[in-house]
Amino acid sequence: MTKLLKKAFAEANRLPEWEQDALAAMILDEIADNRQWQKAPSEADTWMEKLVEDALAPQRSIA
C-alpha cells in the first residue's frame, strides 16, 4: 500500500461509520468503473471520441 493511500485510510478511520461506508462505496465503485474501462478499451476510446466530438460541435458550427 502506498504512503498516500495509508494516509487516506488513516484520515477515513477518524470519520463516523456512516461516512466510512459512503467513502468505501465510492472507492469500490471507482475500482469497478476502472475495471470496466480496462475490459473494453476500444469501446471506451470510441465513447470518448464521441464525447469530444459532441463537445466541439457547437464551436465548429460557429467557425
Backbone bond lengths (Angstrom), bond angles and torsions (degrees), N, CA, C in turn:
res aa  C-N    CA-C-N  psi(-1)  N-CA   C-N-CA  omega(-1)  CA-C   N-CA-C  phi
1 M - - - 1.443 - - 1.529 107.65 -
2 T 1.318 116.15 138.07 1.464 120.19 -179.28 1.524 111.19 -74.70
3 K 1.328 115.02 162.10 1.464 120.19 178.69 1.525 111.23 -61.69
4 L 1.329 115.93 -40.19 1.462 119.60 -178.76 1.528 111.29 -65.73
5 L 1.310 116.69 -40.93 1.467 119.75 178.75 1.526 110.61 -67.13
6 K 1.331 116.70 -39.22 1.464 120.04 176.15 1.525 110.53 -60.40
7 K 1.343 116.48 -42.78 1.458 120.95 178.63 1.529 110.84 -62.52
8 A 1.335 115.96 -42.94 1.468 120.39 179.68 1.524 110.80 -62.27
9 F 1.322 117.03 -42.30 1.467 120.22 179.24 1.528 111.48 -68.05
10 A 1.333 116.61 -35.52 1.468 119.61 177.53 1.525 110.09 -64.15
11 E 1.323 116.45 -41.44 1.466 120.20 177.43 1.525 110.39 -66.87
12 A 1.310 116.71 -42.74 1.463 120.50 -179.78 1.528 110.68 -63.15
13 N 1.307 117.06 -32.01 1.463 121.95 -179.78 1.533 111.96 -62.42
14 R 1.324 116.45 -22.29 1.467 121.29 179.78 1.532 112.50 -84.58
15 L 1.310 116.78 -10.84 1.463 120.97 -178.17 1.523 110.76 -78.89
16 P 1.337 116.39 157.95 1.471 119.01 173.15 1.532 110.03 -61.49
17 E 1.311 115.59 157.20 1.467 120.61 -176.09 1.525 112.50 -55.45
18 W 1.330 117.22 -41.94 1.469 119.12 -177.31 1.532 111.09 -64.99
19 E 1.341 117.49 -34.19 1.459 120.08 177.61 1.528 110.75 -73.39
20 Q 1.321 116.89 -35.23 1.460 119.99 175.66 1.526 110.13 -61.99
21 D 1.336 116.12 -42.90 1.466 119.72 179.20 1.528 111.13 -64.48
22 A 1.330 116.90 -39.90 1.463 120.39 178.49 1.527 110.51 -64.09
23 L 1.321 116.35 -43.54 1.459 120.95 178.56 1.526 110.99 -64.26
24 A 1.319 116.30 -42.45 1.469 120.53 178.20 1.523 110.79 -61.22
25 A 1.318 116.99 -41.26 1.471 120.59 178.75 1.523 110.72 -63.44
26 M 1.338 117.35 -40.50 1.470 120.21 178.69 1.527 110.80 -64.88
27 I 1.316 116.77 -42.46 1.473 120.71 179.50 1.522 110.33 -62.94
28 L 1.322 116.59 -46.38 1.472 120.13 -179.47 1.520 111.09 -64.06
29 D 1.327 117.70 -38.72 1.468 121.11 176.60 1.524 110.98 -62.69
30 E 1.321 116.12 -42.55 1.461 120.68 179.69 1.534 110.92 -63.64
31 I 1.315 116.69 -42.26 1.464 120.48 178.00 1.528 110.23 -63.19
32 A 1.322 116.66 -43.78 1.471 120.43 178.83 1.528 110.63 -62.77
33 D 1.339 117.42 -42.30 1.469 120.74 178.10 1.521 110.79 -61.42
34 N 1.330 116.54 -44.00 1.468 119.92 179.31 1.519 111.56 -61.53
35 R 1.312 116.80 -39.17 1.474 120.04 178.30 1.526 111.11 -64.63
36 Q 1.323 116.62 -39.17 1.470 120.34 178.34 1.523 110.16 -62.48
37 W 1.338 118.08 -43.23 1.462 121.61 179.32 1.519 110.38 -63.71
38 Q 1.323 117.35 -36.65 1.460 120.50 -179.15 1.519 111.95 -71.39
39 K 1.325 116.89 -30.40 1.462 120.35 -178.77 1.523 112.12 -69.90
40 A 1.310 116.92 -33.50 1.460 120.44 -175.26 1.524 110.41 -130.70
41 P 1.345 117.51 67.02 1.464 118.59 -176.63 1.522 113.20 -62.46
42 S 1.321 117.91 -35.89 1.461 118.74 -179.25 1.529 110.32 -67.56
43 E 1.319 117.40 -37.86 1.461 120.29 176.35 1.520 110.15 -65.55
44 A 1.318 116.84 -40.27 1.459 121.19 179.49 1.521 110.01 -64.53
45 D 1.330 117.23 -42.05 1.461 120.72 179.20 1.519 110.76 -62.69
46 T 1.327 116.87 -44.26 1.458 121.22 179.35 1.519 110.37 -62.59
47 W 1.313 116.86 -44.00 1.457 121.51 179.50 1.527 110.45 -63.26
48 M 1.328 116.96 -43.71 1.454 121.05 -179.82 1.527 110.63 -65.34
49 E 1.323 117.75 -40.48 1.465 120.95 177.63 1.526 110.59 -60.58
50 K 1.329 116.80 -40.36 1.462 120.35 178.72 1.522 110.80 -65.17
51 L 1.336 117.38 -40.81 1.461 120.27 177.72 1.528 110.90 -60.50
52 V 1.330 116.21 -42.75 1.460 120.18 179.90 1.526 110.01 -65.67
53 E 1.312 116.90 -45.40 1.463 120.67 178.81 1.525 111.08 -59.85
54 D 1.324 117.23 -44.29 1.464 121.30 178.92 1.526 111.08 -63.27
55 A 1.330 116.41 -38.73 1.457 120.00 -179.65 1.522 111.68 -69.32
56 L 1.329 117.45 -34.22 1.462 121.16 -177.57 1.530 113.20 -87.20
57 A 1.309 118.10 -15.92 1.463 121.73 -176.12 1.526 113.27 -54.62
58 P 1.339 119.64 -47.16 1.474 118.04 179.93 1.528 113.14 -61.37
59 Q 1.324 117.63 -36.09 1.473 120.38 179.14 1.521 110.69 -68.09
60 R 1.305 117.48 -36.42 1.453 121.78 -178.93 1.524 111.05 -68.69
61 S 1.324 116.80 -34.26 1.471 119.08 -178.59 1.522 111.12 -73.35
62 I 1.333 117.37 -23.05 1.467 121.31 178.38 1.524 110.02 -78.10
63 A 1.318 116.44 -38.46 1.475 120.72 -174.74 1.489 113.68 -72.62
